[in-house]
Amino acid sequence: MTKLSVNINKIATIRNARGGNTPNVLQAAKDIENFGAEGITVHPRPDERHITRKDAFGLKDIVQTEYNIEGYPSEDFIQMVLDIHPTQVTLVPDGPDVITSNAGWDCITKKEHLSPIIQQFKNAGIRVSVFLDPVVEQVDAALACGTDRIELYTEAYASGYTDNREAAIAPYIATAKRATELGLGINAGHDLSLDNLSYFVEQIPETLEVSIGHALISDALYYGLNNAVQMYKSKLAR
């Protein structure tokens, strides 16, 4: 069964809007795990507009499942991840001025940049995933960079799902097939929702983990956090 890792950035966004510690990000992570999620994801950014460095370090002793930290591999980010030592680090190519992740890595042209960073994390015993568009050639390049997993950037799938889900999923199936052939693990994330999640994992059953934040936290406003986690887990049951 595909694991559900909940991105809790949006919980931190609500807290930061008023200051203080309501909602409590660390308690929310505990509760989300108790509700059945198999992982917690955060994406700390330099401006700390949602998850802060303090949050990232505080979660180190809180998360009992899988702790996934994603972000652009600046020197500060690399050192923070090495100090925290999460289960997984997911490398994304977006810089500090980007609102949300909007593209995968070009592992072909960025090999010399990514390879030593990936090796540094692997030497520390941290699993590495790289954010990737559904392009078969990039899978081979990602392997050459030394990554353990790829995370399929699913915005294009989510955008095309309503009009033609078969066409929307096709490049992802091809990319996942190549990743499996090469022995790379497959994660997925970005704009996955209650509407499109089941079809994605049905078509790509090799998916090890999905990272979902915005949609799940938004649904929690209507259904409650516990119910929302259960609803997403039910979409992953096969």
N, C-alpha and C positions, 0 to 999 in steps of 0.2 A: 504494500500500500504506500502511496506517495505521502511523504511527511508534509505537515503544514507548519511552516515557520511564519509567525505573525510579526510584521514590521510595526513597531510601536512609535514611530516618528510622530504620527498625528496626535497621539496622546500627549506627547511632549509639547506639540504645537499649542494645544488647548491650555496646558499649564502655563506656558510662556506668555500667553496673551494677557494674563493677569498677574504673573509673578507668583511667588509663594510655591506651594507644593501640592496644589490641587488641580487636576488629579495627580496622584502619586505614581510616578512612572515605574518605580521599582516594585511597588505593590501590584500594579497592573500586570507587570511581567509575571509575578508569582501567580496571580489569579489566572492569567491566560494559560499558563502551564497546567494549573490545577484543572482547568476546564477541558484540557485534552490536547492542546497544541504540542507539537513535538520539537518546537524551536522558537527562539526569539531573534528577530533581526533588527538591527539599528543601522542608520546611515548618518553618522555625525558629520556635520559640515563645519568649515572654518568659522562661519559667522554664528554658529550655535543657534540657528533659528528654530530648531526643534530639539533633537538630542544633543546634549552637551557632553563635553569630555568627562565631567563629573558623573553624569548618567552612565556613560560607557564603562567607566571604571567601577561604578557602584553595582552594575549588573554582573560584573565578573563573579561575585560571590552569591548572587541571587539565582541566576539561571542554572537550572538543574538538568535541562535537556540539552539542546544544541544552541550554542551562542554564535550567531553569524554577524560579523561586522562588515559592512560594505562601504566603499568610498574610493575616492581617487588617491592613488598611491604617492602622495607628497611625502616629504621627509618626516613631517610631524605625524602624519597618518601612519606611516610604516612603524615609527617608534611606539606610538600608542598601541597598535595592534600587538607588537612584540611584547610590550609590557603587560597587556591584558591577557594575552594568549587564549583567544577564543577557540571554539571548535573549528570555525571556518572563517576565512576572509574572502570577500567577494570584491574583486577589483572592477571598478567602473571608470569609464573614460571622461566623465563630465567634470568640468572645472568648478571653482567655487561660486561662479555667478549663475549657474544653471539652476532653475527652479526644481526640476526633477530629472532623473536619468532619461536621456532621449536618444541614445544610440549605443551600439555595442563597439567593442574594440576592433580596430584594424590590426589584427595580430601579425599580419604579413609585414607591414611597414614599421610596427612598433616592437618587433621581436627583440631587438637589442635593448630596448627600454624595459620591457616586461620580464624577460628571462631572469636577470639577476635578482629582481625583486621577488619573483615567484620562488626562486631557489632559496632566498633568505627566509621566507616564511616556512617553506618546507623543511629547511634545516632546523627550524625551531619547533617542528612537529605540528604546524598549523595547516589544515587542509585549505587548498586554494581553488577558487572558482573565478572564472573571468566572464564578464558580461559580453554576450555575443549576439549579433544579428543572425537570422536564419539563413546563413550563406555557407554552403558546404565547404568551400575552399578555406574559410576561416577556421573550420574545425581542425583541419590538418595543421594550420598555422598555430592554433592554440596549443595543440599537442607539442609542437616544436618548441613552444615557449616554456613547456614543462608543467602546465597546469594539471590539477587532478580532475577538475570538473569544468563544465561550461554552464553558464546560466543563460538560457534563451530569453532574449528581450522580446516580450510578447505584446507590445503595444500594437504592432501591425496586425497581429492575429485578432486582438480584441476589437480593433477598428473595423476589420473586414468581416467579423463573425456574423453579424446580422444579415448582411447582403448575400454572402456566399461563404458559408463556413468551410466547405470542402476546399475552395480555392485559398481561403485564409490559412488553413492548417497545412497545406501541401508543402511549402518550403520548410516548415518546422519538422515535418515527418522526415523529409530528406536529410535535413541537418542532424536530427537525432539518430537516424540510421547510421550515418557516417561516424558520429561520436561513439555509438555502441560498437561499431566495427573496430574502432581505434582503442577501445577500452576506457573511454572517458565517461565519467558520471555526468548526468544531466539534471540540472535544476531549471526552474523557470520562474519568471516574475515580471510584473508591470501590467496593470490594468486587467488582471484576472479577477473574475467576479463570480457571483452565484449563477449568473446567466451562462457564462462561457467556460467555466472550469471543468465541468464533467466531460464535455466533449474533448477538451484538450488532453486530459489524462487517459481517456479511452483510446484516442488515436495515438498517443505517445505513452504507452504503459511503462516505458523505461524511466520515466520521470521519477527521480528520487525525492525531490523536494520542490515545493512551491513557496515562494515568499510573497505574502499578500498583506498589504497595509491599508491603503486608502479606502478600498472598497469594503473591507471587513470592518474597519472602525466606523465608516459611514453607516453600514448596515446595523452596527451595534447601537446607534442612536435610536433606531426603531425597535430592534428585537432584543436589546440587551447584549452585553459582551459574552456571557456564557452561551446564550442561544446562537449568537453569530458564529462563535467558534464551532459549535456543534453542527450548524448548517453547512459551513465550509468543509468540515471533516466528512460529512455525509456525501458531499459531491466528489470526494476523493475515494470513497469506498467502491471497490470493484469486486 
